[in-house]
């Protein structure tokens, strides 16, 4: 029996090879692996001795030879294959143990140069792995050191591996090489500033954690991250305390971070419940911002997610522990704040550097039988255009932009009402716009008077303007573009209200 071993990750390889040798296996190897095995006292046959051709081109060509691939790919119960192998003096290779050049570790190094990344693209390794995986009926292939134990156990028990094991290991190879090639393609695409929306799309992610369940207890779930960590993303956060994040925690916290990024450097607190903002407030004092966000909807914030773009201090932490929260994420926490938050041991406390960092990119939504891919919605508006007779004051304009950022991140159809840089009421996820407004007005109560209104899409009729006026709302920001915009503008003028068009819709589903 003959094994070919060539690994970059040498974890456990010496012990594995020693046990193979003890069972009478012949071992072929190359380069650094052969050196390490010989240093352990093992007798190793060089691949060059088998091929009769030296390693060349700085080691780029070692195993790409018929005597290697013929030995791997030859079908054992195929008489023609066996005759050709005999005529060509090709010895069967029954076990292939290979892991690949460390491309991932290379590109993750700070300051890595392009040439180093290219040199760490493995060629021979994937070729041998795929050959062995294709011929799994006759060949055992191992790409992961975690599988050494099961292979040795079966070889020791019966002198060969089970077909089921070989099939599982074959699948693992194709998953590994697919992931490896996609990492390379993604790296090169980013270097070329390439378009993601090509005729075909291949994505790869790595599991960060298994989750207890998905949105509901009967659904299995896991959390995956991009290979190269993304600044300001939840995948880069460090959990300081609390229970393991759930599927819904992750989804809602990501939503809170997306909203927080809209407010840039302005000290802001965002509260999210079921993927919608239930509190947003800005203030120079982060504790005051939290108090304002909490008081805008003290019912919905119960069991919610809090995101802050400032360090959480003692004053803010004292307020936070007064109610039940699921997650608090911020760029940092003072020692005093952490001590206070520790009184709620189940509260998930996350530290995330660069929490407001934002960049263009793509988002993906799986649908049955397909995939929706779109650019991230990182723009805010096209052009602010006052379409009413009354012009907004400087304070009203700042408030309208604050409200526009809130409604942009609320599920459609959406209406957001804000006052004093605080979200006082939200009307998310309605099937028509007037219902969204009526819900927001009802929720906001007396606080609605003197507020401003943001709508994620245009008003098809003037009913929303009239309802807003009746509730005491003073100004409106919306995309415009409806066939009956003139009716809404006229209703605003008659009420002495301000209306601003943004020229950009922000549906969110």
MARVEXTOR-162700 format. One record per residue (C-alpha): residue in one letter; x, y, z. Coordinates in steps of 0.001 Angstrom, whole numbers, plus 500000, padded with zeros to 6 digits. Layout:
N
aXYZ
...
END
This chain:
509
x500000500000500000
x501325503407499084
x500516506818500579
x501378510249499219
x501807512891501932
x502441516588501276
x501115519104503792
x501560522768504661
x499893522306508050
x502038519649509694
x499839519233512765
x499908515535513727
x501502514442510456
x504568512778511968
x502490510615514299
x500100509791511465
x502931508744509150
x504622506714511894
x501462504658512378
x501126504147508628
x504731502955508446
x504130500574511345
x501286499018509327
x503649498518506386
x502650501448504229
x505112502921501746
x505252506719501977
x505909509186499153
x506519512824499957
x507997516110498783
x509805519199500052
x509342520279503646
x507016517385504473
x509593514801503368
x512248516622505410
x510078516611508547
x509207512924508184
x512809511906507581
x513851513925510621
x511466511730512628
x513318508628511427
x510877507545508730
x511912506095505391
x510490508318502691
x510427507872498919
x510890511166497103
x508311512004494458
x511206512862492164
x512470509268492460
x509052508049491294
x508662510478488419
x512298510464487384
x512042514221487098
x513390516767489568
x511310519397491324
x511695522592489333
x510702526232488967
x511224526971492675
x509062524000493596
x506114525092491465
x506274521759489625
x506630518625491756
x503744516220491426
x502194517139488073
x503247513880486421
x501474510780484979
x503204508455487451
x501599510402490286
x498181511124488821
x497987507771487088
x498628506098490434
x495812508120491991
x493243508010489186
x493639504409487994
x490457502402488596
x491399499200490372
x488707496938488877
x489161498287485345
x491313495784483433
x492353498313480800
x493467500781483481
x495431498097485278
x497164496956482093
x498112500510481150
x499436501152484649
x501518497999484459
x502839498830480994
x503756502359482115
x505237501198485423
x502691503196487437
x502272502063491041
x498839502653492608
x498583505331495303
x495944504310497820
x496028507196500273
x496517510900499523
x497128513244502463
x497406516877501427
x496530520305502736
x497028523450500782
x499378526420500707
x498215528954503322
x496585531458500961
x494125532656503602
x496785533225506266
x498916535033503697
x496271537554502628
x495327538195506268
x498859539343507081
x499136543080507513
x500978544669504615
x501082541514502488
x502182542241498939
x500340540960495897
x503250538809494751
x503332536908498050
x499630536208497787
x500053534825494269
x502928532572495334
x500662531046497958
x498141529823495404
x498495526039495447
x498359524243492086
x499566520678492559
x497775520219495868
x494227520874494621
x494946518799491511
x495961515734493532
x493154516234496011
x490548516429493275
x492036513389491527
x491860511322494707
x488396512636495575
x487116511689492118
x488480508171492571
x487134507742496104
x485982504193495356
x489626503149495408
x491519505982497092
x491258507532500539
x491884511274500556
x492550513383503645
x492571517191503536
x491968517896507226
x494212516739510126
x491022516234512154
x490341513157509988
x493649511393510682
x492179509526513642
x489219507966511806
x491410506900508874
x493970505259511166
x491245503571513182
x489670501954510101
x493034500969508636
x494042499346511919
x490705497522512241
x490354496139508718
x493331497238506620
x491220499670504572
x488725502468505020
x484974502135504613
x483445503393501385
x481172505697503382
x484225507277504963
x485965507687501611
x482845509308500165
x482580511738503094
x486265512624502780
x485819513110499028
x482990515569499623
x485162517420502131
x487852517805499485
x485524519410496962
x484121521708499647
x487682522666500608
x488961523298497090
x485802525214496197
x486271527434499251
x489966527854498430
x489367528843494807
x486581531234495774
x488885532948498282
x491396533468495486
x488776534741493036
x487385537122495656
x490862538450496448
x491662539021492780
x488259540604492096
x488803543122494876
x492277543896493560
x490758544541490155
x487785546451491603
x485720543897489739
x481949543665489428
x480222541083491613
x477104540906489438
x478663538735486746
x476999535931484790
x477883533525487591
x478542534242491261
x480383532115493799
x480470533136497454
x482356531596500348
x482036532055504099
x483435530330507166
x481379529156510113
x481816531350513170
x479430529477515416
x476550527053515527
x473387528626516873
x470890527004519228
x468213527568516586
x467099530047513935
x464263532557514039
x462189529860515747
x463180526864517899
x462306524302515198
x464783525841512681
x468469524865512593
x470923527746512132
x474566528807512112
x476464532099511763
x479051532487508998
x481560535243508328
x483566536491505365
x487101535141505118
x488690538577505428
x487261540384508488
x485227543505507711
x485747546631509800
x482702547806511691
x480843544527511111
x479281542400513818
x481590539548512781
x484506541637514106
x482950542362517513
x484409541000520740
x481898539643523258
x482792540793526767
x479984539103528700
x476619537419528426
x474945534449526804
x475779533239523330
x474246535365520590
x471112533922519019
x469995534120515382
x467575536946516189
x470200538747518309
x472598538709515371
x469998539862512863
x468726542680515088
x472198543793516188
x473293543985512578
x470245546145511891
x471133548418514810
x474667548806513466
x473382549660509989
x471257552451511471
x474057553694513720
x476378554113510734
x473957556670509269
x474641559074512141
x478419559138511707
x480304560938514458
x477250562489516114
x476901560807519546
x473919558510519044
x472025555639520629
x469996553244518494
x467466550814519946
x466122548014517744
x463333545498518236
x462448542870515633
x464720544505513039
x463051547938513330
x464276550975515244
x462168551642518341
x464420554395519646
x467064556683518123
x468483559743519819
x471523561975519508
x473035564101522268
x476517565224523273
x476066563158526439
x475661559459525597
x473712558775528804
x471248561511527886
x470999560067524372
x470100556693525863
x467514558268528175
x465873560041525210
x465890556873523087
x464402554856525945
x461687557358526724
x460570557534523091
x459192553987523431
x459795552450526877
x457515549506526044
x459138548316522816
x462708548704524042
x462104545894526562
x464136542936525272
x465705545135522593
x469156545752521147
x471198548868521958
x473969550214519719
x476062553263520601
x478805555069518722
x480449556308521924
x482039554550524865
x479441553508527429
x480152555224530730
x478926554655534242
x475905556967533865
x474688555241530703
x475248551765532159
x473183552620535249
x470260553531533013
x470654550416530855
x470441547934533718
x467090549355534765
x465365547429531969
x465759544064530255
x468008544301527200
x469353541521524995
x472494543157523571
x474556546302524065
x477209547012521440
x479558550003521539
x483148550886520629
x484118550529524291
x483028550445527911
x484592552039530985
x485578549736533831
x482806551226535926
x480267550569533164
x481331546939532794
x481057546428536536
x477496547774536463
x476472545766533405
x477855542577534983
x474889542691537357
x472962541414534316
x475071538303533555
x472899537213530617
x473184540606528899
x475376540264525826
x477968543057525891
x479921543536522648
x482871545813521920
x483283546792518272
x486052549042517036
x485333551203513976
x481636550829514775
x480601553621512392
x482811552445509531
x480766552006506387
x481632551024502850
x479896550104499593
x479439546428498966
x476779543864498258
x474048542158500219
x472520538808499476
x469096537311500125
x468393533646499465
x465063532865497843
x463802529413496969
x465708528301493893
x467741531464493564
x469658534363495031
x468995538100495103
x472138540225495111
x472182544010495287
x474446546891496202
x474237547966499829
x472061551044500302
x474799553410501491
x473486556589499832
x471190558968501689
x469591561287499151
x470052562554495635
x469277566259496122
x467335568042498845
x464696570188497214
x462246572376499139
x458963572203497201
x456736574264499504
x456337577999499963
x457638577840503515
x461350577238503791
x462697575099506656
x464670576685509453
x468209575453510020
x466976573419512991
x464116571920510966
x466498570908508186
x468791569128510656
x465776567406512194
x464423566332508815
x467754564744507877
x467812562990511265
x464328561609510530
x465299560623506990
x468139558462508335
x465688556750510665
x463036555966508066
x465650554729505622
x466345551851508026
x462740551031508922
x460824548245507206
x458538549449504399
x456018550948504204
x457574553209506795
x456919556513508525
x459275557961511154
x458442560899513423
x461261562705515241
x461700565745517469
x464780567197519157
x466911564574517402
x464940561771518929
x462723559178517255
x459411559648518997
x457315557223516938
x457766554740514138
x455238553179511775
x457017550213510166
x456005547423507845
x452492548433506810
x450833547515503530
x449871551122502879
x451385554424503850
x448451556006505641
x448299553048508056
x452011553492508781
x451401557175509583
x448298556496511668
x450183553890513709
x453061556315514294
x450717559131515349
x448862556824517715
x452121555567519213
x453611559043519633
x450584560559521331
x451071564120522594
x454758564047521575
x453784564135517914
x452896567822518055
x455821569829516717
x457574566796515240
x458781566202511673
x457836563304509421
x459945561140507117
x458427558748504577
x460559556092502864
x458627556475499593
x456376559081497946
x452819559921498964
x450408558636496310
x447700560937497709
x447494563956499995
x445840561979502828
x449146561599504717
x449772565360504599
x446308566108505973
x446694563521508754
x450103564942509628
x448747568476509809
x445905567380512046
x448431565774514408
x450550568930514630
x453490567752512488
x455334570757511036
x457554569426508256
x457849566437505916
x460712564805504047
x459961562257501324
x461367561149497954
x458741562789495745
x457994561493492273
x454317560597492614
x451882561458489867
x449915563529492387
x452818565297494109
x451109568602493391
x448186567636495655
x450534566910498567
x452470570129498017
x449253572138497904
x448047570548501152
x451353571462502806
x451158575057501605
x447609575399502898
x448744574097506295
x451928576210506389
x454068573070506481
x457487572412504956
x457963569620502451
x461328568484501107
x461937566019498282
x465067563851498393
x464820562306494930
x465736558915496414
x463490556119497713
x464563553751500496
x462346550675500512
x463546548078503014
x462083544565503030
END
